[in-house]
Amino acid sequence: MADYSIHVLEYSYVPKYHKSGVLYGAHNQGYVKLPYCYVLIKGRGHVALVDVGYNHKDYGKHLADKFGVENWRSPKVVLAEMGLTPEDVDTVFISHAHFDHFGSVEDFPNATFYIQREEIEKWVWAMSLPDRLRWMMIAVDPSDILRGVGLAAEGRLRTVDGSLEDVLPGIDLHLAKDSHTFGSMWVTVRNDGKATSEDVWVLAGDLVYQFTNLKNDGSVVGVDTMYTPVGLALGSQMNLLLATEEMMKQVGYDDRRVIPIHEEGLADRFPSRITGEKLRISEICLADGSASVVA
């Protein structure tokens, strides 16, 4: 039994991203393609997203240009490939508030948003600091934080303290404090609905960029493979590693079930197709009775 279909939807990409930004310590090892994606979770009468992409105007577009992002498409265009509109989305889980995850909130007028309290509060604090500390804001659009506060004023923002089980049936939220950001969050889907599930998927946000973060060459320290954190951490690399261990534990150490959304190699592990907009849809799993959208 599977309650939810899960798809990773690419909405833009960086064609040449320094590998050291993806894999800590991979200096002078060239470039990788970095897809920008969000995750669609559909089932049990819900249409949910993990993250919403970036706001392709004003400072959001400035950041995208700075990072070399290409081929941006709006949520309306991306979701149309799934037979959906942004208005159909009822729930959004924000993994963290970097611009490419928390930007397009205005496109989802009917959604309730979930974010870790630590995340939204600390970004407001960071915005108040002197300019000499602005490195903290290197990947944040301050307007996104203000839009998040606006969601709270509208009664559409739910702040989470740590872990929260069954925010939707079989879907749990978990905090990775002081890791990639102040309050990064991962989403766990127990797709058979059981408390002790045999069908678990972890949607990792930016706690894991690519599969190499889960299984990297460990020969330098005398092991076959080891966790290696992502290249950008506002908090500590240690906390990233500990969060990785918790995510892997939830899936019985089956790295195929921890889904990194910046991973070009999803197409090598899961059924995928390229849309007319030259963006990828990866089909992670299907709910019972659901037809494939990539076949």
C-alpha positions as protocol buffer text, in pm:
chain_id: "A"
residue {
  index: 1
  type: MET
  ca { x: 0 y: 0 z: 0 }
}
residue {
  index: 2
  type: ALA
  ca { x: 131 y: 346 z: -93 }
}
residue {
  index: 3
  type: ASP
  ca { x: -60 y: 658 z: 8 }
}
residue {
  index: 4
  type: TYR
  ca { x: 135 y: 922 z: -180 }
}
residue {
  index: 5
  type: SER
  ca { x: 295 y: 983 z: -517 }
}
residue {
  index: 6
  type: ILE
  ca { x: 624 y: 1173 z: -489 }
}
residue {
  index: 7
  type: HIS
  ca { x: 784 y: 1361 z: -779 }
}
residue {
  index: 8
  type: VAL
  ca { x: 1087 y: 1588 z: -796 }
}
residue {
  index: 9
  type: LEU
  ca { x: 1012 y: 1878 z: -1031 }
}
residue {
  index: 10
  type: GLU
  ca { x: 1298 y: 2075 z: -1180 }
}
residue {
  index: 11
  type: TYR
  ca { x: 1220 y: 2444 z: -1239 }
}
residue {
  index: 12
  type: SER
  ca { x: 1566 y: 2578 z: -1338 }
}
residue {
  index: 13
  type: TYR
  ca { x: 1932 y: 2484 z: -1308 }
}
residue {
  index: 14
  type: VAL
  ca { x: 2290 y: 2602 z: -1282 }
}
residue {
  index: 15
  type: PRO
  ca { x: 2482 y: 2439 z: -1568 }
}
residue {
  index: 16
  type: LYS
  ca { x: 2825 y: 2484 z: -1408 }
}
residue {
  index: 17
  type: TYR
  ca { x: 2835 y: 2489 z: -1029 }
}
residue {
  index: 18
  type: HIS
  ca { x: 3161 y: 2449 z: -840 }
}
residue {
  index: 19
  type: LYS
  ca { x: 3181 y: 2093 z: -707 }
}
residue {
  index: 20
  type: SER
  ca { x: 3324 y: 2226 z: -381 }
}
residue {
  index: 21
  type: GLY
  ca { x: 2987 y: 2391 z: -316 }
}
residue {
  index: 22
  type: VAL
  ca { x: 2819 y: 2051 z: -337 }
}
residue {
  index: 23
  type: LEU
  ca { x: 3077 y: 1835 z: -162 }
}
residue {
  index: 24
  type: TYR
  ca { x: 3280 y: 1977 z: 125 }
}
residue {
  index: 25
  type: GLY
  ca { x: 3650 y: 1983 z: 47 }
}
residue {
  index: 26
  type: ALA
  ca { x: 3619 y: 1906 z: -326 }
}
residue {
  index: 27
  type: HIS
  ca { x: 3845 y: 2195 z: -419 }
}
residue {
  index: 28
  type: ASN
  ca { x: 3968 y: 2231 z: -778 }
}
residue {
  index: 29
  type: GLN
  ca { x: 3761 y: 1932 z: -886 }
}
residue {
  index: 30
  type: GLY
  ca { x: 3565 y: 2111 z: -1154 }
}
residue {
  index: 31
  type: TYR
  ca { x: 3195 y: 2170 z: -1195 }
}
residue {
  index: 32
  type: VAL
  ca { x: 2865 y: 1985 z: -1180 }
}
residue {
  index: 33
  type: LYS
  ca { x: 2518 y: 2065 z: -1308 }
}
residue {
  index: 34
  type: LEU
  ca { x: 2297 y: 2175 z: -1019 }
}
residue {
  index: 35
  type: PRO
  ca { x: 1924 y: 2132 z: -1081 }
}
residue {
  index: 36
  type: TYR
  ca { x: 1688 y: 2361 z: -887 }
}
residue {
  index: 37
  type: CYS
  ca { x: 1380 y: 2164 z: -788 }
}
residue {
  index: 38
  type: TYR
  ca { x: 1089 y: 2126 z: -552 }
}
residue {
  index: 39
  type: VAL
  ca { x: 907 y: 1810 z: -448 }
}
residue {
  index: 40
  type: LEU
  ca { x: 542 y: 1729 z: -510 }
}
residue {
  index: 41
  type: ILE
  ca { x: 365 y: 1497 z: -265 }
}
residue {
  index: 42
  type: LYS
  ca { x: 14 y: 1402 z: -379 }
}
residue {
  index: 43
  type: GLY
  ca { x: -235 y: 1171 z: -209 }
}
residue {
  index: 44
  type: ARG
  ca { x: -478 y: 1125 z: 80 }
}
residue {
  index: 45
  type: GLY
  ca { x: -673 y: 1422 z: -60 }
}
residue {
  index: 46
  type: HIS
  ca { x: -372 y: 1655 z: -37 }
}
residue {
  index: 47
  type: VAL
  ca { x: -142 y: 1832 z: -281 }
}
residue {
  index: 48
  type: ALA
  ca { x: 174 y: 1933 z: -97 }
}
residue {
  index: 49
  type: LEU
  ca { x: 512 y: 2075 z: -193 }
}
residue {
  index: 50
  type: VAL
  ca { x: 849 y: 2070 z: -27 }
}
residue {
  index: 51
  type: ASP
  ca { x: 977 y: 2420 z: -112 }
}
residue {
  index: 52
  type: VAL
  ca { x: 850 y: 2657 z: -380 }
}
residue {
  index: 53
  type: GLY
  ca { x: 1149 y: 2780 z: -579 }
}
residue {
  index: 54
  type: TYR
  ca { x: 1258 y: 3143 z: -610 }
}
residue {
  index: 55
  type: ASN
  ca { x: 1097 y: 3472 z: -699 }
}
residue {
  index: 56
  type: HIS
  ca { x: 1226 y: 3551 z: -1050 }
}
residue {
  index: 57
  type: LYS
  ca { x: 1229 y: 3928 z: -1014 }
}
residue {
  index: 58
  type: ASP
  ca { x: 1391 y: 4201 z: -809 }
}
residue {
  index: 59
  type: TYR
  ca { x: 1655 y: 4069 z: -565 }
}
residue {
  index: 60
  type: GLY
  ca { x: 1558 y: 3706 z: -624 }
}
residue {
  index: 61
  type: LYS
  ca { x: 1650 y: 3743 z: -990 }
}
residue {
  index: 62
  type: HIS
  ca { x: 1970 y: 3924 z: -889 }
}
residue {
  index: 63
  type: LEU
  ca { x: 2073 y: 3625 z: -678 }
}
residue {
  index: 64
  type: ALA
  ca { x: 1982 y: 3382 z: -955 }
}
residue {
  index: 65
  type: ASP
  ca { x: 2193 y: 3576 z: -1204 }
}
residue {
  index: 66
  type: LYS
  ca { x: 2479 y: 3588 z: -954 }
}
residue {
  index: 67
  type: PHE
  ca { x: 2471 y: 3209 z: -912 }
}
residue {
  index: 68
  type: GLY
  ca { x: 2437 y: 3145 z: -1286 }
}
residue {
  index: 69
  type: VAL
  ca { x: 2083 y: 3005 z: -1284 }
}
residue {
  index: 70
  type: GLU
  ca { x: 1925 y: 2936 z: -1624 }
}
residue {
  index: 71
  type: ASN
  ca { x: 1594 y: 2827 z: -1776 }
}
residue {
  index: 72
  type: TRP
  ca { x: 1365 y: 2938 z: -1488 }
}
residue {
  index: 73
  type: ARG
  ca { x: 1002 y: 2843 z: -1522 }
}
residue {
  index: 74
  type: SER
  ca { x: 714 y: 2952 z: -1300 }
}
residue {
  index: 75
  type: PRO
  ca { x: 523 y: 2715 z: -1070 }
}
residue {
  index: 76
  type: LYS
  ca { x: 226 y: 2749 z: -1306 }
}
residue {
  index: 77
  type: VAL
  ca { x: 429 y: 2610 z: -1595 }
}
residue {
  index: 78
  type: VAL
  ca { x: 604 y: 2341 z: -1390 }
}
residue {
  index: 79
  type: LEU
  ca { x: 290 y: 2212 z: -1217 }
}
residue {
  index: 80
  type: ALA
  ca { x: 95 y: 2207 z: -1544 }
}
residue {
  index: 81
  type: GLU
  ca { x: 312 y: 1908 z: -1643 }
}
residue {
  index: 82
  type: MET
  ca { x: 148 y: 1727 z: -1350 }
}
residue {
  index: 83
  type: GLY
  ca { x: -204 y: 1837 z: -1441 }
}
residue {
  index: 84
  type: LEU
  ca { x: -208 y: 2081 z: -1147 }
}
residue {
  index: 85
  type: THR
  ca { x: -215 y: 2453 z: -1079 }
}
residue {
  index: 86
  type: PRO
  ca { x: -54 y: 2645 z: -792 }
}
residue {
  index: 87
  type: GLU
  ca { x: -405 y: 2700 z: -656 }
}
residue {
  index: 88
  type: ASP
  ca { x: -439 y: 2323 z: -607 }
}
residue {
  index: 89
  type: VAL
  ca { x: -155 y: 2317 z: -351 }
}
residue {
  index: 90
  type: ASP
  ca { x: -291 y: 2308 z: 5 }
}
residue {
  index: 91
  type: THR
  ca { x: 32 y: 2250 z: 204 }
}
residue {
  index: 92
  type: VAL
  ca { x: 391 y: 2367 z: 167 }
}
residue {
  index: 93
  type: PHE
  ca { x: 686 y: 2250 z: 377 }
}
residue {
  index: 94
  type: ILE
  ca { x: 977 y: 2496 z: 362 }
}
residue {
  index: 95
  type: SER
  ca { x: 1302 y: 2308 z: 419 }
}
residue {
  index: 96
  type: HIS
  ca { x: 1489 y: 2636 z: 475 }
}
residue {
  index: 97
  type: ALA
  ca { x: 1469 y: 3000 z: 369 }
}
residue {
  index: 98
  type: HIS
  ca { x: 1741 y: 3028 z: 104 }
}
residue {
  index: 99
  type: PHE
  ca { x: 1612 y: 3217 z: -199 }
}
residue {
  index: 100
  type: ASP
  ca { x: 1572 y: 2911 z: -424 }
}
residue {
  index: 101
  type: HIS
  ca { x: 1341 y: 2739 z: -172 }
}
residue {
  index: 102
  type: PHE
  ca { x: 1127 y: 3013 z: -15 }
}
residue {
  index: 103
  type: GLY
  ca { x: 1074 y: 3265 z: -293 }
}
residue {
  index: 104
  type: SER
  ca { x: 750 y: 3199 z: -480 }
}
residue {
  index: 105
  type: VAL
  ca { x: 510 y: 3197 z: -184 }
}
residue {
  index: 106
  type: GLU
  ca { x: 275 y: 3445 z: -351 }
}
residue {
  index: 107
  type: ASP
  ca { x: 200 y: 3190 z: -624 }
}
residue {
  index: 108
  type: PHE
  ca { x: 23 y: 2958 z: -376 }
}
residue {
  index: 109
  type: PRO
  ca { x: -279 y: 3148 z: -241 }
}
residue {
  index: 110
  type: ASN
  ca { x: -454 y: 2845 z: -88 }
}
residue {
  index: 111
  type: ALA
  ca { x: -158 y: 2683 z: 87 }
}
residue {
  index: 112
  type: THR
  ca { x: -65 y: 2664 z: 452 }
}
residue {
  index: 113
  type: PHE
  ca { x: 312 y: 2692 z: 497 }
}
residue {
  index: 114
  type: TYR
  ca { x: 524 y: 2507 z: 756 }
}
residue {
  index: 115
  type: ILE
  ca { x: 871 y: 2623 z: 858 }
}
residue {
  index: 116
  type: GLN
  ca { x: 1087 y: 2569 z: 1162 }
}
residue {
  index: 117
  type: ARG
  ca { x: 1047 y: 2852 z: 1415 }
}
residue {
  index: 118
  type: GLU
  ca { x: 1424 y: 2863 z: 1456 }
}
residue {
  index: 119
  type: GLU
  ca { x: 1459 y: 2928 z: 1082 }
}
residue {
  index: 120
  type: ILE
  ca { x: 1223 y: 3222 z: 1039 }
}
residue {
  index: 121
  type: GLU
  ca { x: 1315 y: 3391 z: 1367 }
}
residue {
  index: 122
  type: LYS
  ca { x: 1690 y: 3370 z: 1313 }
}
residue {
  index: 123
  type: TRP
  ca { x: 1671 y: 3515 z: 962 }
}
residue {
  index: 124
  type: VAL
  ca { x: 1489 y: 3818 z: 1102 }
}
residue {
  index: 125
  type: TRP
  ca { x: 1774 y: 3845 z: 1354 }
}
residue {
  index: 126
  type: ALA
  ca { x: 2040 y: 3806 z: 1083 }
}
residue {
  index: 127
  type: MET
  ca { x: 1881 y: 4085 z: 881 }
}
residue {
  index: 128
  type: SER
  ca { x: 1936 y: 4321 z: 1177 }
}
residue {
  index: 129
  type: LEU
  ca { x: 2312 y: 4262 z: 1199 }
}
residue {
  index: 130
  type: PRO
  ca { x: 2579 y: 4504 z: 1073 }
}
residue {
  index: 131
  type: ASP
  ca { x: 2679 y: 4485 z: 707 }
}
residue {
  index: 132
  type: ARG
  ca { x: 3016 y: 4332 z: 794 }
}
residue {
  index: 133
  type: LEU
  ca { x: 2826 y: 4013 z: 891 }
}
residue {
  index: 134
  type: ARG
  ca { x: 2626 y: 3997 z: 566 }
}
residue {
  index: 135
  type: TRP
  ca { x: 2790 y: 3670 z: 457 }
}
residue {
  index: 136
  type: MET
  ca { x: 2515 y: 3501 z: 657 }
}
residue {
  index: 137
  type: MET
  ca { x: 2266 y: 3638 z: 403 }
}
residue {
  index: 138
  type: ILE
  ca { x: 2462 y: 3530 z: 96 }
}
residue {
  index: 139
  type: ALA
  ca { x: 2181 y: 3308 z: -38 }
}
residue {
  index: 140
  type: VAL
  ca { x: 1880 y: 3482 z: 120 }
}
residue {
  index: 141
  type: ASP
  ca { x: 1641 y: 3734 z: -33 }
}
residue {
  index: 142
  type: PRO
  ca { x: 1525 y: 3955 z: 258 }
}
residue {
  index: 143
  type: SER
  ca { x: 1195 y: 4005 z: 76 }
}
residue {
  index: 144
  type: ASP
  ca { x: 1127 y: 3632 z: 113 }
}
residue {
  index: 145
  type: ILE
  ca { x: 1155 y: 3662 z: 490 }
}
residue {
  index: 146
  type: LEU
  ca { x: 915 y: 3955 z: 488 }
}
residue {
  index: 147
  type: ARG
  ca { x: 672 y: 3753 z: 276 }
}
residue {
  index: 148
  type: GLY
  ca { x: 698 y: 3476 z: 534 }
}
residue {
  index: 149
  type: VAL
  ca { x: 604 y: 3722 z: 807 }
}
residue {
  index: 150
  type: GLY
  ca { x: 315 y: 3828 z: 584 }
}
residue {
  index: 151
  type: LEU
  ca { x: 197 y: 3467 z: 569 }
}
residue {
  index: 152
  type: ALA
  ca { x: 194 y: 3466 z: 950 }
}
residue {
  index: 153
  type: ALA
  ca { x: -21 y: 3781 z: 951 }
}
residue {
  index: 154
  type: GLU
  ca { x: -262 y: 3605 z: 714 }
}
residue {
  index: 155
  type: GLY
  ca { x: -279 y: 3299 z: 940 }
}
residue {
  index: 156
  type: ARG
  ca { x: -114 y: 3078 z: 678 }
}
residue {
  index: 157
  type: LEU
  ca { x: 224 y: 3018 z: 842 }
}
residue {
  index: 158
  type: ARG
  ca { x: 277 y: 2738 z: 1096 }
}
residue {
  index: 159
  type: THR
  ca { x: 604 y: 2745 z: 1285 }
}
residue {
  index: 160
  type: VAL
  ca { x: 737 y: 2410 z: 1401 }
}
residue {
  index: 161
  type: ASP
  ca { x: 953 y: 2348 z: 1709 }
}
residue {
  index: 162
  type: GLY
  ca { x: 1167 y: 2044 z: 1633 }
}
residue {
  index: 163
  type: SER
  ca { x: 985 y: 1731 z: 1520 }
}
residue {
  index: 164
  type: LEU
  ca { x: 617 y: 1714 z: 1428 }
}
residue {
  index: 165
  type: GLU
  ca { x: 449 y: 1384 z: 1344 }
}
residue {
  index: 166
  type: ASP
  ca { x: 151 y: 1342 z: 1113 }
}
residue {
  index: 167
  type: VAL
  ca { x: 135 y: 1703 z: 1001 }
}
residue {
  index: 168
  type: LEU
  ca { x: -44 y: 1528 z: 716 }
}
residue {
  index: 169
  type: PRO
  ca { x: -127 y: 1159 z: 754 }
}
residue {
  index: 170
  type: GLY
  ca { x: 204 y: 969 z: 751 }
}
residue {
  index: 171
  type: ILE
  ca { x: 415 y: 1282 z: 695 }
}
residue {
  index: 172
  type: ASP
  ca { x: 657 y: 1403 z: 964 }
}
residue {
  index: 173
  type: LEU
  ca { x: 886 y: 1706 z: 996 }
}
residue {
  index: 174
  type: HIS
  ca { x: 1231 y: 1707 z: 1156 }
}
residue {
  index: 175
  type: LEU
  ca { x: 1473 y: 1982 z: 1260 }
}
residue {
  index: 176
  type: ALA
  ca { x: 1843 y: 1993 z: 1175 }
}
residue {
  index: 177
  type: LYS
  ca { x: 1941 y: 2286 z: 1393 }
}
residue {
  index: 178
  type: ASP
  ca { x: 2247 y: 2496 z: 1307 }
}
residue {
  index: 179
  type: SER
  ca { x: 2336 y: 2287 z: 1005 }
}
residue {
  index: 180
  type: HIS
  ca { x: 2294 y: 2410 z: 646 }
}
residue {
  index: 181
  type: THR
  ca { x: 2096 y: 2700 z: 796 }
}
residue {
  index: 182
  type: PHE
  ca { x: 1969 y: 2803 z: 1140 }
}
residue {
  index: 183
  type: GLY
  ca { x: 1670 y: 2570 z: 1131 }
}
residue {
  index: 184
  type: SER
  ca { x: 1682 y: 2348 z: 823 }
}
residue {
  index: 185
  type: MET
  ca { x: 1413 y: 2081 z: 807 }
}
residue {
  index: 186
  type: TRP
  ca { x: 1369 y: 1748 z: 638 }
}
residue {
  index: 187
  type: VAL
  ca { x: 1039 y: 1577 z: 554 }
}
residue {
  index: 188
  type: THR
  ca { x: 974 y: 1207 z: 616 }
}
residue {
  index: 189
  type: VAL
  ca { x: 696 y: 1026 z: 431 }
}
residue {
  index: 190
  type: ARG
  ca { x: 580 y: 698 z: 587 }
}
residue {
  index: 191
  type: ASN
  ca { x: 408 y: 588 z: 271 }
}
residue {
  index: 192
  type: ASP
  ca { x: 223 y: 292 z: 415 }
}
residue {
  index: 193
  type: GLY
  ca { x: 85 y: 512 z: 695 }
}
residue {
  index: 194
  type: LYS
  ca { x: 226 y: 289 z: 968 }
}
residue {
  index: 195
  type: ALA
  ca { x: 403 y: 424 z: 1276 }
}
residue {
  index: 196
  type: THR
  ca { x: 679 y: 170 z: 1215 }
}
residue {
  index: 197
  type: SER
  ca { x: 687 y: 194 z: 840 }
}
residue {
  index: 198
  type: GLU
  ca { x: 842 y: -34 z: 583 }
}
residue {
  index: 199
  type: ASP
  ca { x: 804 y: 227 z: 308 }
}
residue {
  index: 200
  type: VAL
  ca { x: 985 y: 543 z: 421 }
}
residue {
  index: 201
  type: TRP
  ca { x: 1108 y: 826 z: 201 }
}
residue {
  index: 202
  type: VAL
  ca { x: 1316 y: 1117 z: 328 }
}
residue {
  index: 203
  type: LEU
  ca { x: 1304 y: 1447 z: 139 }
}
residue {
  index: 204
  type: ALA
  ca { x: 1629 y: 1605 z: 246 }
}
residue {
  index: 205
  type: GLY
  ca { x: 1605 y: 1967 z: 133 }
}
residue {
  index: 206
  type: ASP
  ca { x: 1961 y: 2101 z: 120 }
}
residue {
  index: 207
  type: LEU
  ca { x: 2089 y: 1888 z: 404 }
}
residue {
  index: 208
  type: VAL
  ca { x: 2202 y: 1660 z: 121 }
}
residue {
  index: 209
  type: TYR
  ca { x: 2274 y: 1803 z: -225 }
}
residue {
  index: 210
  type: GLN
  ca { x: 2372 y: 1487 z: -406 }
}
residue {
  index: 211
  type: PHE
  ca { x: 2417 y: 1115 z: -347 }
}
residue {
  index: 212
  type: THR
  ca { x: 2791 y: 1165 z: -294 }
}
residue {
  index: 213
  type: ASN
  ca { x: 2706 y: 1340 z: 35 }
}
residue {
  index: 214
  type: LEU
  ca { x: 2567 y: 1005 z: 151 }
}
residue {
  index: 215
  type: LYS
  ca { x: 2837 y: 779 z: 8 }
}
residue {
  index: 216
  type: ASN
  ca { x: 3171 y: 937 z: -68 }
}
residue {
  index: 217
  type: ASP
  ca { x: 3517 y: 788 z: -97 }
}
residue {
  index: 218
  type: GLY
  ca { x: 3647 y: 739 z: 256 }
}
residue {
  index: 219
  type: SER
  ca { x: 3988 y: 595 z: 170 }
}
residue {
  index: 220
  type: VAL
  ca { x: 4167 y: 902 z: 303 }
}
residue {
  index: 221
  type: VAL
  ca { x: 4056 y: 800 z: 654 }
}
residue {
  index: 222
  type: GLY
  ca { x: 4071 y: 425 z: 595 }
}
residue {
  index: 223
  type: VAL
  ca { x: 3705 y: 341 z: 522 }
}
residue {
  index: 224
  type: ASP
  ca { x: 3525 y: 244 z: 203 }
}
residue {
  index: 225
  type: THR
  ca { x: 3259 y: 514 z: 212 }
}
residue {
  index: 226
  type: MET
  ca { x: 3165 y: 797 z: 445 }
}
residue {
  index: 227
  type: TYR
  ca { x: 2919 y: 1081 z: 475 }
}
residue {
  index: 228
  type: THR
  ca { x: 3060 y: 1407 z: 340 }
}
residue {
  index: 229
  type: PRO
  ca { x: 2863 y: 1725 z: 410 }
}
residue {
  index: 230
  type: VAL
  ca { x: 2751 y: 1984 z: 158 }
}
residue {
  index: 231
  type: GLY
  ca { x: 2987 y: 2271 z: 89 }
}
residue {
  index: 232
  type: LEU
  ca { x: 2774 y: 2545 z: 245 }
}
residue {
  index: 233
  type: ALA
  ca { x: 2690 y: 2543 z: 614 }
}
residue {
  index: 234
  type: LEU
  ca { x: 2580 y: 2846 z: 811 }
}
residue {
  index: 235
  type: GLY
  ca { x: 2591 y: 2620 z: 1116 }
}
residue {
  index: 236
  type: SER
  ca { x: 2835 y: 2331 z: 1156 }
}
residue {
  index: 237
  type: GLN
  ca { x: 2948 y: 2049 z: 932 }
}
residue {
  index: 238
  type: MET
  ca { x: 2922 y: 1822 z: 1236 }
}
residue {
  index: 239
  type: ASN
  ca { x: 2550 y: 1897 z: 1266 }
}
residue {
  index: 240
  type: LEU
  ca { x: 2507 y: 1823 z: 896 }
}
residue {
  index: 241
  type: LEU
  ca { x: 2670 y: 1483 z: 945 }
}
residue {
  index: 242
  type: LEU
  ca { x: 2454 y: 1404 z: 1248 }
}
residue {
  index: 243
  type: ALA
  ca { x: 2140 y: 1501 z: 1056 }
}
residue {
  index: 244
  type: THR
  ca { x: 2253 y: 1275 z: 772 }
}
residue {
  index: 245
  type: GLU
  ca { x: 2286 y: 987 z: 1016 }
}
residue {
  index: 246
  type: GLU
  ca { x: 1932 y: 1046 z: 1145 }
}
residue {
  index: 247
  type: MET
  ca { x: 1789 y: 1058 z: 793 }
}
residue {
  index: 248
  type: MET
  ca { x: 1972 y: 742 z: 694 }
}
residue {
  index: 249
  type: LYS
  ca { x: 1856 y: 567 z: 1010 }
}
residue {
  index: 250
  type: GLN
  ca { x: 1495 y: 647 z: 922 }
}
residue {
  index: 251
  type: VAL
  ca { x: 1528 y: 464 z: 590 }
}
residue {
  index: 252
  type: GLY
  ca { x: 1720 y: 166 z: 727 }
}
residue {
  index: 253
  type: TYR
  ca { x: 2043 y: 301 z: 572 }
}
residue {
  index: 254
  type: ASP
  ca { x: 1906 y: 259 z: 219 }
}
residue {
  index: 255
  type: ASP
  ca { x: 2059 y: 567 z: 54 }
}
residue {
  index: 256
  type: ARG
  ca { x: 1822 y: 534 z: -243 }
}
residue {
  index: 257
  type: ARG
  ca { x: 1540 y: 650 z: -13 }
}
residue {
  index: 258
  type: VAL
  ca { x: 1703 y: 979 z: 90 }
}
residue {
  index: 259
  type: ILE
  ca { x: 1612 y: 1217 z: -192 }
}
residue {
  index: 260
  type: PRO
  ca { x: 1847 y: 1509 z: -265 }
}
residue {
  index: 261
  type: ILE
  ca { x: 1671 y: 1763 z: -485 }
}
residue {
  index: 262
  type: HIS
  ca { x: 1986 y: 1915 z: -637 }
}
residue {
  index: 263
  type: GLU
  ca { x: 2089 y: 1575 z: -775 }
}
residue {
  index: 264
  type: GLU
  ca { x: 2118 y: 1545 z: -1153 }
}
residue {
  index: 265
  type: GLY
  ca { x: 2163 y: 1171 z: -1103 }
}
residue {
  index: 266
  type: LEU
  ca { x: 1803 y: 1117 z: -990 }
}
residue {
  index: 267
  type: ALA
  ca { x: 1737 y: 1022 z: -1353 }
}
residue {
  index: 268
  type: ASP
  ca { x: 1979 y: 731 z: -1315 }
}
residue {
  index: 269
  type: ARG
  ca { x: 1786 y: 586 z: -1020 }
}
residue {
  index: 270
  type: PHE
  ca { x: 1422 y: 676 z: -1087 }
}
residue {
  index: 271
  type: PRO
  ca { x: 1194 y: 693 z: -1391 }
}
residue {
  index: 272
  type: SER
  ca { x: 1226 y: 1040 z: -1539 }
}
residue {
  index: 273
  type: ARG
  ca { x: 1144 y: 1247 z: -1842 }
}
residue {
  index: 274
  type: ILE
  ca { x: 1247 y: 1583 z: -1985 }
}
residue {
  index: 275
  type: THR
  ca { x: 961 y: 1824 z: -2048 }
}
residue {
  index: 276
  type: GLY
  ca { x: 916 y: 2055 z: -2344 }
}
residue {
  index: 277
  type: GLU
  ca { x: 1072 y: 2325 z: -2127 }
}
residue {
  index: 278
  type: LYS
  ca { x: 1390 y: 2112 z: -2103 }
}
residue {
  index: 279
  type: LEU
  ca { x: 1335 y: 2043 z: -1734 }
}
residue {
  index: 280
  type: ARG
  ca { x: 1331 y: 1704 z: -1561 }
}
residue {
  index: 281
  type: ILE
  ca { x: 1050 y: 1528 z: -1377 }
}
residue {
  index: 282
  type: SER
  ca { x: 1166 y: 1237 z: -1159 }
}
residue {
  index: 283
  type: GLU
  ca { x: 907 y: 988 z: -1035 }
}
residue {
  index: 284
  type: ILE
  ca { x: 1014 y: 868 z: -691 }
}
residue {
  index: 285
  type: CYS
  ca { x: 708 y: 656 z: -616 }
}
residue {
  index: 286
  type: LEU
  ca { x: 340 y: 626 z: -705 }
}
residue {
  index: 287
  type: ALA
  ca { x: 35 y: 604 z: -483 }
}
residue {
  index: 288
  type: ASP
  ca { x: -182 y: 299 z: -529 }
}
residue {
  index: 289
  type: GLY
  ca { x: -393 y: 339 z: -841 }
}
residue {
  index: 290
  type: SER
  ca { x: -197 y: 637 z: -976 }
}
residue {
  index: 291
  type: ALA
  ca { x: -70 y: 641 z: -1333 }
}
residue {
  index: 292
  type: SER
  ca { x: 287 y: 728 z: -1422 }
}
residue {
  index: 293
  type: VAL
  ca { x: 353 y: 1079 z: -1558 }
}
residue {
  index: 294
  type: VAL
  ca { x: 691 y: 986 z: -1704 }
}
residue {
  index: 295
  type: ALA
  ca { x: 613 y: 666 z: -1893 }
}
